Amino acid sequence: MNDSIAPGAREFQTTRWSLVLAAQHAGDATRAHKAMSELCRDYWYPLYAFVRRRGHAPHDAQDLTQAFFTTLLETNATAADPKRGRFRSYLLGALKHFLANDFHRANAQKRGGGQQLVEWDALDPEVRYALEPAEQTDAETLYDRRWALDLLDRAMKRLRAEFASKKDETTFDALKGTLSGAEASREELAKKLGMSDGALKVAVHRLRQRYREVLRAEIAETVDSPTDVEDEMQHLVAVLRAA
């Protein structure tokens, strides 16, 4: 479980965001477009929630978010700024600029309708948005909150897939509560898994260690420098504590 570092944790030159930035110099637009598409799909809901919290109705928010994706993908090879090393920050700045432009707002449905990057009916964003805190959280705070929670969710799914590849989902499902503080008693867990107390402690330690590695690998995909990973990890912790 802890015998390897997740892809992306060491080789920053091959991360998705780095590919986008490198395309400006290497001209590898096809790979950059694919990388940007994948990153956008990871961030679709935090962006949608930001637009909704800015006062746009559900249908308009869908059109605007789709249109933003379309525009971003059309311009990513020339518009991405290497100085804005964190994709999270770059994306929010680009969205604010997009929403401030009356032309884009007036033409959102036309521009977004031709290239549907998110299947809204399948994802049902309004169901998710209805579960957001009722208090008037500002749009940027909500964006960061959704970024953090979606990041944790992707890391959890990625970790479970690793267990599934070893046909050991039962162990993961039993132990995953130890990652969030929602665990059953250690005695119950040991009995359920047929482990000794010592073996259970080792298993929990390894799971937590691997979870941190996977989180760091997910973050590494969205920054351009190893030093930014630690900053983003600290930001993640701060956002979750404030939530």
Number of C-alpha atoms within 10 A of each C-alpha: 13 13 7 8 14 17 17 20 19 14 13 20 14 15 22 26 25 23 25 28 22 21 19 18 11 10 12 14 18 13 15 23 21 15 19 24 18 13 18 19 12 15 19 17 21 24 28 23 25 24 24 21 19 14 11 15 11 16 12 16 22 25 21 30 28 26 26 22 24 20 15 21 18 12 11 18 24 13 14 21 15 17 9 14 18 22 24 19 14 16 18 17 12 15 19 12 11 19 17 11 10 10 10 19 17 11 14 22 19 13 20 21 16 11 12 14 17 16 10 12 8 7 11 10 17 17 9 11 16 9 8 14 10 7 6 8 13 11 18 17 14 21 22 22 21 22 21 21 16 16 18 17 13 15 21 18 12 16 21 19 15 15 17 14 9 9 10 13 16 13 16 20 11 16 23 19 13 17 15 8 8 10 14 13 9 15 12 12 18 19 12 12 13 11 14 13 14 9 12 19 14 12 17 18 15 15 20 17 13 19 22 16 21 23 22 23 22 22 25 30 26 24 24 26 16 15 10 16 22 14 11 19 17 11 14 19 12 13 18 13 8 8 14
